[in-house]
Amino acid sequence: MSKDYDVIILGSGPSGFSCAMQTAKFDKKALIVESNEEYLGGAWINAGTVPSKALRETATNIYKYNAQFGDADEKKPYEQFRMRDVLKYKDRVLASENSEIKDNLIKNEVDTALGFGRIIDPHTVEIKSEDGTVKTCTADYILVSTGARSTQPEEFHVDHSRVLDNRSILDIHYIPKRLVIVGTNVQAIEFATIFSALGTRVTILNGQDDYLVFLDREVKNEFAGILEDFRINIFNRTRVLQVGENPLRNCTEVKFEEKDTGKMHVVETEQVLYFGERIPNSANIGLEDVGIETDEKGFVNVDQNYRTNVPSIFAAGDVIGYPGLASASFSQGRIASCNMFEASSLEIESVIPYGIYSIPEIASIGLTEAEARQQDHDVTIGRAYYRNLTKANIAKNQRGMFKLVFDTKTLRLLGVHIVGEGACDLIHIGQAVIRFQGSVRYFLDTVHNYPTYSEAYRIAAFNGINRVYKSGVKYKNILENR
Ligand SMILES: Cc1cc2nc3c(=O)[nH]c(=O)nc-3n(C[C@H](O)[C@H](O)[C@H](O)COP(=O)(O)OP(=O)(O)OC[C@H]3O[C@@H](n4cnc5c(N)ncnc54)[C@H](O)[C@@H]3O)c2cc1C
């Protein structure tokens, strides 16, 4: 019996959207079911990637303005700028991104249905809209791309007034003088630097031993120094006990204890911003009814083609877990579509870049120095510092570093780690060299525009090559690859 669609996609985030786009290119018919009746685009457009980056853009501009002209005017940004204007800019960006998504879906003849989707058999989805109407649609394939959400704290309540989350912080109507952030995931660190750049005094309460532990140690230390310059206070190994109002001092109080000693602290603040653990939106969508396997946290299990154990059902994006990025979700959704319609069995390159949009940015690809040593590589490191770059001096972005990890004998590039302005873009130069199994010699043999931040690749390569030379290899032999 013929079906209504070739694929029904649950969720319009990056994985669902890219699956729909790729499906349309195969001249197949896709339906996107989206439970958010107001917006398409998921966390990507509405609550995560784009709005936080739009906010960051304004904060960075204000920060740069103050870095260049701050001497002339000693006012804090919150005395000069209004949150209303900062948010207006973000809203304009969101409106344009939202209409871009709609235009793309219309142009590619992708149908959309607003309502909560639930799988009732391997080829059928039930769609329940907010007004209670229910309809069912059938398809050859189903993609589960329902994303993830944050866990809620046990000790206090996210009321979206005193205690905010990544969504409600985007509607705050003033720049707080003080902000306590609970949690230290990537987004927590991004928001900490965004608000610091706006002049807010930020305190971070971290329940773990450390933060951003996956970073190369040296890059992490450089970033820790930047957080100190921002006067961001981080308390590791803490437990928040209570968040409440202090009416006498007209502020919010956060009580927390040090896990090791039990020592109590109280911080006064205007707002609290909470980041929990990411958990999948995989409950009540019919997975158990059709026997789809998940892990113990509910993340959907898939093979390398993004197929679940039920052959007609695929899953992609945050609902399958790691890495939980919009960047990876775009590729996963597209590849799921390719595998449904047998274009070819494509796989994502296993070495993927990571970007943290703090101020300044952090990005990395490939092996850290510690990982390369663990894997028994004969490792040499090349470093460059932003303070030595003409471009960084002109732009007053002197904090940060580049670190190249490469093999001493072959000079093959194994990893790149950057903290500093433009890191999330700059990393792709290193990515291309790693992808094509190139060596740091590439950076010596190519001409880079000047003044640029990418010049740091050349400086770091020379720095590393010098170290190889000092270890006893003749310079001529290094340059001539002998
Ligand atoms: C604050 C923040 C900042 C971020 N910044 C970045 C960044 O800079 N770079 C980056 O790469 N990633 C970033 N991310 C991560 C990124 O947003 C996610 O990885 C990405 O959006 C996940 O995409 P997805 O396709 O899984 O779906 P999502 O974007 O999570 O969307 C899922 C959609 O499914 C819908 N849905 C759920 N259940 C149903 C159902 N039963 N029926 C119908 N629809 C349903 C939801 O309403 C939602 O619209 C950030 C995340 C956050 C929270």
Ligand as a Chemical Component Dictionary entry (heavy atoms), coordinates in Angstrom:
data_LIG
# 
_chem_comp.id                   LIG 
_chem_comp.type                 NON-POLYMER 
_chem_comp.pdbx_formal_charge   0 
_chem_comp.three_letter_code    LIG 
# 
loop_
_chem_comp_atom.comp_id 
_chem_comp_atom.atom_id 
_chem_comp_atom.alt_atom_id 
_chem_comp_atom.type_symbol 
_chem_comp_atom.charge 
_chem_comp_atom.model_Cartn_x 
_chem_comp_atom.model_Cartn_y 
_chem_comp_atom.model_Cartn_z 
_chem_comp_atom.pdbx_ordinal 
LIG C1  C1  C 0 22.365 27.656 24.960 1  
LIG C2  C2  C 0 22.812 26.711 23.880 2  
LIG C3  C3  C 0 23.800 27.118 22.995 3  
LIG C4  C4  C 0 24.236 26.258 21.974 4  
LIG N1  N1  N 0 25.227 26.672 21.130 5  
LIG C5  C5  C 0 25.660 25.843 20.143 6  
LIG C6  C6  C 0 26.684 26.264 19.240 7  
LIG O1  O1  O 0 27.193 27.384 19.331 8  
LIG N2  N2  N 0 27.089 25.409 18.262 9  
LIG C7  C7  C 0 26.536 24.167 18.118 10 
LIG O2  O2  O 0 26.945 23.435 17.196 11 
LIG N3  N3  N 0 25.570 23.738 18.967 12 
LIG C8  C8  C 0 25.119 24.544 19.964 13 
LIG N4  N4  N 0 24.122 24.121 20.826 14 
LIG C9  C9  C 0 23.563 22.771 20.658 15 
LIG C10 C10 C 0 22.495 22.752 19.562 16 
LIG O3  O3  O 0 21.492 23.726 19.798 17 
LIG C11 C11 C 0 21.884 21.377 19.505 18 
LIG O4  O4  O 0 22.906 20.415 19.411 19 
LIG C12 C12 C 0 20.964 21.209 18.304 20 
LIG O5  O5  O 0 19.962 22.191 18.266 21 
LIG C13 C13 C 0 20.332 19.812 18.323 22 
LIG O6  O6  O 0 19.612 19.647 17.162 23 
LIG P1  P1  P 0 18.475 18.544 16.992 24 
LIG O7  O7  O 0 18.276 18.367 15.536 25 
LIG O8  O8  O 0 18.778 17.369 17.823 26 
LIG O9  O9  O 0 17.117 19.210 17.499 27 
LIG P2  P2  P 0 16.707 20.438 18.427 28 
LIG O10 O10 O 0 17.338 21.691 17.922 29 
LIG O11 O11 O 0 16.904 20.071 19.849 30 
LIG O12 O12 O 0 15.168 20.480 18.110 31 
LIG C14 C14 C 0 14.300 19.414 18.380 32 
LIG C15 C15 C 0 12.899 19.842 17.990 33 
LIG O13 O13 O 0 12.013 18.732 18.141 34 
LIG C16 C16 C 0 10.781 19.205 18.635 35 
LIG N5  N5  N 0 10.111 18.059 19.250 36 
LIG C17 C17 C 0 10.412 17.415 20.401 37 
LIG N6  N6  N 0 9.584  16.377 20.592 38 
LIG C18 C18 C 0 8.720  16.366 19.543 39 
LIG C19 C19 C 0 7.642  15.531 19.168 40 
LIG N7  N7  N 0 7.290  14.475 19.904 41 
LIG N8  N8  N 0 6.970  15.830 18.025 42 
LIG C20 C20 C 0 7.318  16.870 17.264 43 
LIG N9  N9  N 0 8.359  17.696 17.560 44 
LIG C21 C21 C 0 9.041  17.436 18.685 45 
LIG C22 C22 C 0 11.180 20.299 19.602 46 
LIG O14 O14 O 0 10.101 21.206 19.805 47 
LIG C23 C23 C 0 12.332 20.961 18.852 48 
LIG O15 O15 O 0 11.860 22.002 18.025 49 
LIG C24 C24 C 0 23.660 24.970 21.851 50 
LIG C25 C25 C 0 22.649 24.554 22.733 51 
LIG C26 C26 C 0 22.217 25.415 23.737 52 
LIG C27 C27 C 0 21.129 24.956 24.683 53 
# 
loop_
_chem_comp_bond.comp_id 
_chem_comp_bond.atom_id_1 
_chem_comp_bond.atom_id_2 
_chem_comp_bond.value_order 
_chem_comp_bond.pdbx_ordinal 
LIG C1  C2  SING 1  
LIG C2  C3  SING 2  
LIG C2  C26 DOUB 3  
LIG C3  C4  DOUB 4  
LIG C4  N1  SING 5  
LIG C4  C24 SING 6  
LIG N1  C5  DOUB 7  
LIG C5  C6  SING 8  
LIG C5  C8  SING 9  
LIG C6  O1  DOUB 10 
LIG C6  N2  SING 11 
LIG N2  C7  SING 12 
LIG C7  O2  DOUB 13 
LIG C7  N3  SING 14 
LIG N3  C8  DOUB 15 
LIG C8  N4  SING 16 
LIG N4  C9  SING 17 
LIG N4  C24 SING 18 
LIG C9  C10 SING 19 
LIG C10 O3  SING 20 
LIG C10 C11 SING 21 
LIG C11 O4  SING 22 
LIG C11 C12 SING 23 
LIG C12 O5  SING 24 
LIG C12 C13 SING 25 
LIG C13 O6  SING 26 
LIG O6  P1  SING 27 
LIG P1  O7  DOUB 28 
LIG P1  O8  SING 29 
LIG P1  O9  SING 30 
LIG O9  P2  SING 31 
LIG P2  O10 DOUB 32 
LIG P2  O11 SING 33 
LIG P2  O12 SING 34 
LIG O12 C14 SING 35 
LIG C14 C15 SING 36 
LIG C15 O13 SING 37 
LIG C15 C23 SING 38 
LIG O13 C16 SING 39 
LIG C16 N5  SING 40 
LIG C16 C22 SING 41 
LIG N5  C17 SING 42 
LIG N5  C21 SING 43 
LIG C17 N6  DOUB 44 
LIG N6  C18 SING 45 
LIG C18 C19 SING 46 
LIG C18 C21 DOUB 47 
LIG C19 N7  SING 48 
LIG C19 N8  DOUB 49 
LIG N8  C20 SING 50 
LIG C20 N9  DOUB 51 
LIG N9  C21 SING 52 
LIG C22 O14 SING 53 
LIG C22 C23 SING 54 
LIG C23 O15 SING 55 
LIG C24 C25 DOUB 56 
LIG C25 C26 SING 57 
LIG C26 C27 SING 58 
# 
